Amino acid sequence: MLCVGRLGGFGARAAALPPRWAGQGSFQAGIRARRVSTSWSPVGAAFNVKPQGSRLDLFGERRGLFGVPELSAPEGFHIAQEKALRKTELLVDRACSTPPGPQTVLIFDELSDSLCRVADLADFVKIAHPEPAFREAAEEACRSIGTMVEKLNTNVDLYQSLQKLLTDKKLVDSLDPETRRVAELFMFDFEISGIHLDKEKRKRAVDLNVKILDLSSTFLMGTNFPNKIEKHLLPEHIRHNFTSAGDHIIIDGLHAEAPDDLVREAAYKIFLYPNAGQLKCLEELLSSRDLLAKLVGYSTFSHRALQGTIAKNPETVMQFLEKLSDKLSERTLKDFEMIREMKMKLNPQNSEVMPWDPPYYSGVIRAERYNIEPSLYCPFFSLGACMEGLNILLNRLLGISLYAEQPAKGEVWSEDVRKLAVVHESEGLLGYIYCDFFQRADKPHQDCHFTIRGGRLKEDGDYQLPVVVLMLNLPRSSRSSPTLLTPGMMENLFHEMGHAMHSMLGRTRYQHVTGTRCPTDFAEVPSILMEYFANDYRVVNQFARHYQTGQPLPKNMVSRLCESKKVCAAADMQLQVFYAALDQIYHGKHPLRNSTTDILKETQEKFYGLPYVPNTAWQLRFSHLVGYGAKYYSYLMSRAVASMLWKECFLRDPFNRAAGERYRREMLAHGGGREPMLMVEAVMTVLTQSCPHRTNMHRHKQAMRWRRDDLV
């Protein structure tokens, strides 16, 4: 029932859109256009100046985080969750007493929305807010709401109210496609939670789910926790590369880009040194997930997790990964040989390629072959220029503009957070994006998209605007320059904005399927597609300007950058195959045949090729085991679909407005309200206009085939 808001990873005028644009009926026609504000400012300039923060509003009313009045203080989370829980009780009674029909689905969705609006917000605050009191209060709110969700998913009376609808063929046939799909998705939540079990086993399922929530939170925190070592155990000449704390050296990451081999080796061995508590937490998490899956009728957790995805089952995933690995193997070996030769050239004493080598030496090879030293590119990619580039692309492709808006006092958690209004040229305000882009102490290092509030059609006919957060870790501006991005940072920015546009443009009736609330192996498609735009000179040429001289980025520099991405690409993808395979094995048949570390060693040797390093446990840093448990393959499959869309729809003209409209209408607008491959096929039908002999079945089979082949 509850949609988790984070992801570790987007127009003809509204009147011209056909009725099915919204996924059902024509309710879009009844949504009023939102007024624009005269206080909004251009997005590019807003990101190249230091924020004024709350200093402009010292005496104004404090509104609370995201404008939620209760959240002006940590204690407000308790108030917000209690309000949500009271509303939940009323909605459960209403759902159980309402005659079966479309209204049943609307009540279920309102129930889901009332819980998600607290849980999703708290899910973000518990990891990103700089104040411990806020993080702790949000953590408690997550646990409280999560427990209620699991109870609702095993509530027999609630289940029966939905069952009455779905077992009445006449009623089901009368439902529009999206309403029917949402009803079936809610029923699916009941089924995988064990609604069919007896009372004692249902309680056991709830207890296991709550335990899994707690273990997930603990494991996630542990993945980022630094390790330390006594100073005298490290060679003196490399100690300055790390943070000192008294007699100890603190290692808080892999230092993968460090030019000194010994620094990378030390960081790898120390940061990945096994932690007994974290190891026990992972084992309990995997075991609890397996117990839950078996309790509710699945042979493995992976079988349970993959229901409703593009892949459908773990057998398909492993087949996909093994075939991909086979096709990559020869190219991967060539990549490793190229890395070995470069290492021998720079370090003749030790030329064996180790797991800490590929990120650094592949970068050296790219720089040497293509002269793509990041410092040459950074001056052309100021944050303001990149945001203006996104603005230009979205406007030409979808009729959307981004405007900066001054947040109210207390609305944001850090003074450097920017608030963006997303505005359509004819539909008006579509939603808000909060941009938490800059590095700060205790902030997680991963780039993420968080749904704070999903869009939905409310009972009064108004549309609940979506609200999201994009979290990056960019350097702050200096006295002499604005924030300057490396090409990789720029690509990540485009990627995360792809998620945001999916959320902004998901105009579904139900928040349960809005935006990124869709199958995990489809959710990354819009974001990965945006990476293709970020690497196209025709797009980059619109915004890449030297922050001092205004000189455009030379075309040959973009060409070199794009060509350089092919260097060691097979090895990079092989590493992702290894991670995805490890994820599948951990969530496969239990009890596991070996320890998680032994399985890591075996899987690394089979799917990657570089030797396992004794006394390391990389899996204890694999944070995606929490949010993407049994679904880490999603990045690879989504990349195949995104590649297909790019080649067939945007490669010829990245600013093709007709293709952009079709992409929005047939894919983004539906969120998770339609089957993913049906949405892809609908976007691709533009191809048949010039090739009428292609049948729907042919296109569908072609799409399924491209999903694998475009990867290699």
TIFIPA-753658 format. One line per 2 residues: for each residue x, y, z of C-alpha. Coordinates in steps of 0.05 Angstrom, whole numbers, plus 32768, in hexadecimal, padded with zeros to 4 digits. Layout:
X,Y,Z | ...
END
This chain:
8000,8000,8000 | 803A,802E,800E
8067,8048,7FD6 | 80AE,8057,7FEB
80C4,809A,7FCF | 810F,8092,7FC3
8131,807B,7F83 | 818E,8073,7F8F
817E,8099,7F37 | 80D8,8126,7E7D
8058,817F,7E0C | 801F,8193,7DD8
7FEF,81BB,7E01 | 7FC1,8196,7E30
7F84,81A1,7E04 | 7FA6,817D,7DCB
7FB3,813D,7DF3 | 7F85,8102,7DE8
7F5A,80EC,7E23 | 7F85,80B0,7E35
7FBF,80DE,7E44 | 7FAE,80D9,7E8E
7FA7,808E,7E8C | 7F5C,808A,7E92
7F1E,80B0,7E7D | 7F2B,80FA,7E71
7F30,8116,7EB7 | 7F6B,8140,7EA1
7F3B,816F,7E7D | 7F1D,8181,7EC0
7F5F,8194,7EE1 | 7F67,81DE,7EE6
7FA7,81FF,7ECE | 7FD1,8218,7F08
7FE3,8262,7F0A | 802A,8276,7F01
804E,82A3,7F33 | 8070,82E5,7F25
80A2,82D7,7F5D | 80C5,829F,7F38
810B,82AC,7F1D | 8133,828D,7EE4
8151,824B,7EF7 | 8197,8254,7EDB
81A7,8293,7F01 | 8189,8277,7F42
81BB,823E,7F43 | 81F8,8268,7F35
81EF,8296,7F71 | 81F4,8286,7FBB
81AF,827A,7FD9 | 8193,82AF,8008
816F,827B,8032 | 8144,8290,806C
816D,82CF,8076 | 813A,82F2,8049
8101,82DC,8077 | 811B,82E4,80BE
80D8,82FA,80DA | 80AA,82D2,80AD
807D,829A,80C3 | 80A0,8257,80C8
807A,8226,809B | 809C,81E4,80A9
80C1,81B4,807B | 80A3,81B2,8035
806E,81E3,804D | 8050,81B0,807D
803C,81DA,80BB | 8049,81A2,80ED
8091,8198,80D7 | 80AD,81D9,80F1
80CB,81AF,8129 | 80DF,8165,8130
80A3,8158,815E | 8077,8168,8123
8084,8123,8105 | 805E,8104,813E
8023,8133,8131 | 8025,8125,80E6
8027,80DA,80EF | 7FEF,80DB,8122
7FC4,8104,80F2 | 7FD3,80D2,80BB
7FC3,8097,80E7 | 7F80,80B6,80FE
7F6E,80C4,80B6 | 7F81,807C,80A5
7F4F,8061,80D7 | 7F17,808A,80B8
7F2A,8076,8071 | 7F2D,802C,8084
7EE7,8030,80A1 | 7ED0,8055,8063
7EEF,8022,8034 | 7ECF,7FE8,8059
7E89,8008,805A | 7E88,8023,8013
7E65,7FF8,7FDD | 7E99,7FDB,7FAC
7EA7,8007,7F70 | 7ED8,803C,7F56
7ED0,8061,7F98 | 7EF1,8027,7FBB
7F32,8032,7F94 | 7F30,807D,7FA1
7F2A,8070,7FEC | 7F64,803F,7FEA
7F8E,8072,7FC5 | 7F7D,80A9,7FF7
7F90,8079,802E | 7FD3,806C,800C
7FDD,80B6,8000 | 7FD1,80CA,8048
8006,8099,8060 | 8038,80A6,8027
8037,80F1,8034 | 8055,80E5,8078
807F,80A8,806A | 809F,80C0,8029
80B0,8104,8047 | 80CC,80E2,8085
80F4,80B1,805A | 8119,80ED,803E
8121,8114,807E | 813D,80D9,80A6
817B,80D6,807A | 8183,811D,8060
8171,814F,8097 | 81AF,816D,80B8
818F,816D,80FE | 8190,812B,8124
814E,813A,8147 | 812A,8140,8104
814B,8100,80EB | 8137,80D9,8129
80EF,80F2,8127 | 80EA,80E1,80DD
8106,809C,80EA | 80D0,808F,811E
809A,80A8,80EF | 80B3,8079,80B9
80B0,803F,80E9 | 806A,8052,8103
804C,805B,80BD | 8070,801E,80A2
8052,7FF3,80DA | 800D,800E,80CA
8016,7FFE,8080 | 8028,7FB6,8090
7FEB,7FB0,80BD | 7FBE,7FCC,8086
7FDB,7F9B,8053 | 7FC3,7F62,8080
7F80,7F82,8093 | 7F4C,7F4E,807E
7F11,7F7F,807F | 7F36,7FB0,8053
7F4B,7F78,8024 | 7F04,7F5E,801E
7EEA,7FA4,800B | 7F19,7FA2,7FCF
7F0D,7F59,7FC0 | 7EC2,7F67,7FB9
7ED3,7F98,7F81 | 7F04,7F6C,7F5C
7EDA,7F2D,7F5F | 7E9E,7F50,7F40
7EAA,7F48,7EF6 | 7E75,7F7C,7EE3
7E95,7FAF,7F11 | 7EDB,7FA0,7EFA
7EC7,7FA7,7EB1 | 7EAA,7FEB,7EC0
7EEC,8006,7EDC | 7F19,8030,7EB0
7F5E,800F,7EA3 | 7F85,8038,7ED6
7F53,802E,7F0E | 7F52,7FE4,7F01
7F9E,7FE1,7F01 | 7FA3,8008,7F42
7F6F,7FDA,7F63 | 7F97,7F9D,7F4C
7FD7,7FBC,7F68 | 7FB7,7FC7,7FAC
7F9F,7F7F,7FAA | 7FE6,7F69,7F98
8000,7F8D,7FD6 | 7FCF,7F65,8001
7FE3,7F23,7FE1 | 802F,7F2B,7FE8
8023,7F41,8031 | 8001,7EFF,8042
7FB8,7F13,8045 | 7FA6,7ECA,8035
7FC8,7EB1,8075 | 7FA7,7EA3,80B7
7FA6,7ED8,80EE | 7FE5,7EBF,8111
800E,7EBC,80D0 | 7FF5,7F01,80BA
800F,7F1D,80FC | 8050,7EFA,80EF
8053,7F1B,80AA | 8048,7F5F,80C9
807E,7F53,80FC | 80AF,7F3C,80C6
80A1,7F7A,809C | 80AD,7FA8,80D8
80EE,7F82,80E7 | 8104,7F8A,809F
80F6,7FD5,80A2 | 8122,7FDB,80E0
815A,7FAF,80C4 | 8158,7FD6,8082
8160,8018,80A6 | 819A,7FFD,80D0
81BD,7FDE,8095 | 81B5,801D,806B
81D6,8048,80A0 | 820E,8016,80A6
821F,8019,805C | 8239,8060,8064
825A,8059,80A8 | 82A5,8067,80A4
82DB,8037,80BB | 8319,804C,80E1
835F,8031,80E9 | 8399,8043,8117
83C7,8075,80F5 | 8406,804C,80FD
83E8,8013,80D3 | 83E6,8040,8095
8425,8056,8070 | 8434,809D,8084
8437,80B8,803E | 83EE,80A8,802F
83CE,80BD,8071 | 83C0,8104,8059
838E,80E8,8026 | 835F,80D6,805F
833E,80F9,809A | 8364,80F5,80DC
8342,80ED,8120 | 8375,80EA,8158
839D,80AA,8151 | 836F,808F,811A
8364,8099,80D0 | 831B,809C,80B9
8309,807A,8077 | 82C5,808F,805F
82C6,8076,8017 | 82EC,8051,7FE1
8315,808D,7FC6 | 830C,806C,7F82
8329,80A8,7F5C | 8368,80AF,7F85
83A6,80AB,7F57 | 83D0,8086,7F8B
83C5,803B,7F86 | 83D5,8032,7FCF
83A1,8065,7FE5 | 836B,8041,7FBD
8381,7FFD,7FD8 | 8382,8015,8020
833E,8036,8019 | 8320,7FF8,7FF9
833B,7FC8,802E | 832A,7FF4,8069
82E6,800F,8053 | 82CF,7FC9,803F
82EB,7FA6,807C | 82B3,7F7A,8099
8289,7F96,80D1 | 826A,7F60,80FC
822C,7F88,810E | 821F,7F9C,80C5
822A,7F54,80AF | 81F8,7F3A,80E1
81C6,7F70,80CC | 81CC,7F5B,8083
81C4,7F12,8093 | 8186,7F20,80BD
8169,7F4D,8087 | 8172,7F18,8050
8158,7EE1,807E | 811B,7F0A,8093
810A,7F1B,804B | 810E,7ED1,8039
80E2,7EBD,8074 | 80AE,7EF1,8060
80AE,7EDA,8017 | 80A4,7E91,802B
806F,7EA4,805E | 8045,7EC6,8029
804E,7E8F,7FF5 | 808D,7E9E,7FCC
80C9,7E70,7FC5 | 80FA,7EAB,7FCB
80F9,7EF5,7FDB | 810E,7F02,7F94
80D0,7EE0,7F79 | 80A6,7F0C,7FA6
80CB,7F4D,7F96 | 80C8,7F43,7F4A
807D,7F3A,7F45 | 8062,7F72,7F1A
80A5,7F87,7EFC | 80BB,7F84,7EB3
80E6,7F47,7EC2 | 80AE,7F23,7EE8
80DA,7EEF,7F0B | 8123,7EE1,7F21
812D,7EAC,7EEB | 8123,7EE1,7EB5
8152,7F11,7EDA | 818A,7EDD,7EE1
8182,7EC9,7E98 | 8187,7F12,7E84
81C5,7F1C,7EAF | 81E8,7EDD,7E98
81DC,7EEC,7E4E | 81F3,7F33,7E57
8231,7F1B,7E7D | 8241,7EEA,7E44
823C,7F21,7E10 | 8267,7F50,7E39
829D,7F1E,7E4E | 82CC,7F27,7E12
82C8,7F73,7E14 | 82D0,7F73,7E60
8310,7F4A,7E5B | 832B,7F7D,7E28
8319,7FB5,7E57 | 833E,7F94,7E91
837A,7F88,7E64 | 837A,7FD2,7E50
8377,7FE5,7E9A | 83B0,7FB5,7EAA
83DB,7FD4,7E74 | 83CE,801A,7E8E
83DD,8004,7ED5 | 841E,7FE3,7EBE
8430,8024,7E9B | 8426,804D,7EDA
8438,801A,7F0F | 8466,7FE4,7EF2
8473,7FC4,7F36 | 842B,7FAC,7F3D
8401,7FA7,7EFE | 83CC,7F75,7F16
8387,7F94,7F0E | 8363,7F96,7F51
831B,7FAB,7F61 | 8332,7FF0,7F77
8353,7FFE,7F34 | 831E,8002,7EFC
82FD,8045,7F0F | 8340,8069,7F12
8365,8049,7ED7 | 8328,804B,7EA9
8326,8096,7EB8 | 8371,809C,7EA8
8366,8077,7E66 | 832C,80A5,7E53
8353,80E3,7E64 | 8391,80CC,7E3E
836B,80B6,7DFF | 8339,80EE,7DFC
8356,8126,7E26 | 8318,812B,7E51
8336,8143,7E92 | 82F8,8158,7EBA
8318,819B,7ECB | 8315,81AD,7E81
82CA,81A3,7E81 | 82B4,81BD,7EC5
82B8,8208,7EB2 | 8283,81FB,7E7C
8254,81D7,7EAC | 8242,8209,7EE1
8205,81F1,7F08 | 81DD,822C,7EEF
81EF,821C,7EA7 | 81DC,81D2,7EB0
8199,81E5,7ED0 | 818C,8215,7E96
819D,81DC,7E66 | 8169,81B0,7E87
8138,81EA,7E83 | 8144,81F2,7E38
813E,81A8,7E2A | 80FE,819E,7E53
80DF,81DC,7E33 | 80EE,81C8,7DEC
80DC,817F,7DF7 | 80A1,8184,7E26
808C,81CD,7E2C | 80A5,81D0,7E74
80CC,8207,7E98 | 80F0,8206,7EDB
80EC,8243,7F09 | 810F,8251,7F4B
80E1,8263,7F85 | 80F7,827F,7FC8
80E4,824C,7FFE | 80C2,8264,803E
80E5,8264,8081 | 80EA,821D,809B
80D4,81FE,8059 | 8119,81E2,8048
814B,81BC,8074 | 8189,81E1,805C
8191,8228,8043 | 81B1,8212,8002
8174,81E8,7FEC | 8152,8206,7FB0
8108,81FF,7FA0 | 80F2,81F9,7F57
80AD,8202,7F3B | 80A0,81D7,7EFE
8072,81FC,7ECE | 8051,81E5,7E8D
8045,8219,7E56 | 7FFA,820D,7E56
7FEA,81E2,7E93 | 800D,820F,7EC5
802E,81F7,7F05 | 803B,81AC,7F04
8061,81A2,7F46 | 809E,81B3,7F6F
80E6,8199,7F71 | 8112,81A7,7FAD
815B,81A5,7F98 | 8189,818E,7FD0
81C8,8190,7FA6 | 8203,81A2,7FD1
8233,817C,7FFE | 822C,8182,8049
8240,815B,8087 | 821A,811A,8094
81F6,811E,8052 | 81F1,80DB,802C
8220,80D7,7FF1 | 81F0,80B7,7FC0
81C8,80DF,7F8D | 817D,80D2,7F97
8137,80E5,7F84 | 8102,80E6,7FBB
80B7,80EB,7FB2 | 809D,8117,7FEA
8055,811B,7FD1 | 8036,80F6,7F96
8006,8116,7F66 | 7FBD,8100,7F64
7F78,811A,7F52 | 7F55,8131,7F92
7F0B,812B,7FA0 | 7F01,8175,7F95
7F1A,816E,7F4D | 7F5C,8191,7F5B
7F9D,816E,7F4F | 7FCE,8161,7F88
8010,817B,7F6F | 804C,814D,7F75
8087,8161,7FA0 | 80CC,8140,7F9A
8113,814A,7FB2 | 8152,8141,7F88
818F,8133,7FB3 | 81D5,813A,7F96
821A,8146,7FB4 | 8237,8180,7F8C
8270,81AD,7FA3 | 825C,81F1,7FBB
826D,8230,7F96 | 82AB,8257,7FA8
82BB,82A1,7FAB | 82D7,829E,7F65
82A7,826E,7F42 | 8262,8250,7F44
8258,8205,7F50 | 827B,81E2,7F16
8267,819B,7F02 | 8290,8164,7EE4
8271,8141,7EA8 | 825D,8108,7ED6
823B,8137,7F06 | 8216,8158,7ECC
81FE,8114,7EB4 | 81E7,8101,7EFB
81C0,8143,7EFE | 819C,8132,7EBD
818F,80EB,7ED7 | 816E,8102,7F17
8146,8137,7EF2 | 812B,80FE,7EC8
810D,80E0,7F07 | 80F1,8124,7F1B
80CF,812E,7ED8 | 80B0,80E9,7EDE
8092,80FF,7F20 | 807D,8144,7F06
805B,8129,7EC7 | 8039,80EC,7EE5
7FF2,8105,7EDF | 7FCE,80C9,7EFA
7F8C,80C9,7F20 | 7FAD,80A1,7F57
7FEC,80B1,7F7F | 7FF8,8066,7F88
8012,8064,7F40 | 8029,80AB,7F35
806E,80BC,7F18 | 80A5,808D,7F2F
8073,8061,7F55 | 807B,802B,7F20
80A2,7FE9,7F18 | 80EA,7FF3,7F2E
8107,7FD9,7EED | 80E0,800E,7EC8
80EA,8049,7EF8 | 8131,8055,7EE0
811E,805A,7E96 | 810D,80A6,7E96
814C,80B7,7EBE | 817B,808D,7E93
815B,80AA,7E55 | 816F,80EF,7E6E
81B8,80D9,7E6F | 81B4,80D1,7E23
819E,811A,7E1D | 81D7,812E,7E4B
8209,810E,7E1C | 81EF,812B,7DDB
8215,8167,7DBF | 81D5,8186,7DA4
81BB,818A,7DEB | 81FC,819B,7E0D
8209,81D2,7DDB | 81CA,81F6,7DF4
81E7,8204,7E39 | 8231,81F2,7E42
8253,8236,7E47 | 8294,824A,7E6B
827E,826C,7EAB | 82B1,82A5,7EA0
82B6,82AF,7E55 | 8272,8296,7E3D
8297,826B,7E09 | 826E,822E,7DF4
828A,81E9,7E00 | 82AD,81D4,7DBF
828B,819C,7D9A | 82CA,8173,7D96
82CE,8173,7DE2 | 8288,8157,7DE7
8298,8123,7DB2 | 82D6,810E,7DD7
82AF,8109,7E18 | 8279,80DD,7DF8
82AC,80B0,7DD7 | 82D2,80A9,7E18
8294,808A,7E39 | 82A0,804C,7E0E
82E3,8040,7E30 | 82DC,8007,7E62
8290,800A,7E5A | 828C,7FBE,7E58
82B2,7FB7,7E9A | 8286,7FEB,7EBA
8247,7FC6,7EA4 | 8265,7F83,7EB9
826C,7FA0,7EFF | 8222,7FB1,7EFF
8211,7F6B,7EE8 | 823A,7F50,7F23
8214,7F7C,7F54 | 81D1,7F68,7F36
81E2,7F1E,7F38 | 81F9,7F23,7F80
81B8,7F45,7F92 | 8191,7F0C,7F72
81B8,7ED6,7F96 | 81B1,7EF7,7FDA
8166,7EFA,7FCF | 8161,7EB5,7FB0
815D,7E71,7FD1 | 8169,7E6F,801C
818C,7E5A,8046 | 81C5,7E77,801E
81F7,7E42,8009 | 8231,7E6B,8027
823E,7EAA,804E | 822D,7EEB,802B
8278,7EF9,8024 | 8286,7EB5,8004
824D,7EC0,7FD4 | 826A,7F04,7FC4
82AD,7EE4,7FB3 | 828D,7EAE,7F87
8260,7EDF,7F62 | 8298,7F12,7F58
82C4,7EDD,7F38 | 828B,7EC5,7F0B
826C,7F07,7EF6 | 82A4,7F39,7EFB
82E8,7F17,7EF6 | 8313,7F40,7F25
832B,7F1C,7F64 | 8307,7F21,7FA6
8331,7F45,7FDA | 8337,7F1D,801C
831A,7F3C,805A | 82EB,7F6A,8035
829F,7F69,8032 | 8287,7F97,7FFC
823F,7F7F,8005 | 823C,7FA3,8048
8241,7FE5,8022 | 820E,7FD1,7FED
81D7,8002,8001 | 81AB,7FF0,7FC6
819D,7FAD,7FE8 | 816A,7FD5,8010
8145,7FFE,7FDC | 8151,7FD0,7FA1
8150,7F8C,7FC3 | 814B,7F57,7F8C
8143,7F90,7F59 | 8188,7FAC,7F4E
8187,7F91,7F07 | 8155,7FC9,7EF9
818B,7FFA,7EE4 | 81A3,7FCB,7EAE
815E,7FBB,7E93 | 8148,8003,7E96
8186,8018,7E6F | 8171,7FE8,7E37
812C,8007,7E33 | 8147,804E,7E37
8179,803E,7E00 | 8141,8026,7DD3
8117,8065,7DE0 | 8152,8093,7DD2
8166,8071,7D91 | 8120,806D,7D75
8101,80AE,7D8F | 8137,80E3,7D9E
8179,80D1,7D7D | 8166,80F4,7D3C
814E,8132,7D60 | 8155,8138,7DAC
8125,8174,7DAC | 80EE,8150,7D85
80AF,816E,7DA4 | 8081,813A,7D86
80AB,8102,7DA3 | 80AE,8126,7DE6
8063,812C,7DE8 | 805A,80E3,7DD7
808C,80D0,7E0C | 8067,80F9,7E40
8021,80E3,7E2A | 802E,8099,7E22
8062,808D,7E59 | 8071,80C3,7E8C
8028,80D7,7E98 | 8015,8090,7EAC
8048,8086,7EE4 | 803B,803E,7EF8
7FF3,803F,7EE0 | 8001,8014,7EA3
802C,7FD7,7E94 | 8073,7FF1,7E85
807D,7FCE,7E43 | 8039,7FE6,7E2B
8050,802D,7E38 | 8091,8022,7E13
806B,8004,7DD9 | 803B,803F,7DD8
8076,806F,7DD2 | 8094,8045,7D9B
8055,8045,7D70 | 806F,8084,7D50
809D,8057,7D29 | 8064,8033,7D07
8049,8073,7CE8 | 807F,806C,7CB3
8080,801F,7CB7 | 8037,800A,7CB9
8048,7FC1,7CAD | 8063,7FBA,7CF4
802F,7F98,7D20 | 8026,7FA5,7D6A
803F,7F60,7D7A | 807D,7F6A,7D50
808C,7FAC,7D74 | 8080,7F8C,7DB7
80B0,7F52,7DA8 | 80E3,7F84,7D8C
80DF,7FAD,7DCC | 80EB,7F6F,7DF7
8126,7F5C,7DCC | 8145,7FA2,7DCD
8141,7FA2,7E17 | 817C,7F71,7E18
81A0,7F80,7DD8 | 81A6,7FCB,7DE1
81D0,7FBE,7E1F | 8209,7F9F,7DF8
END
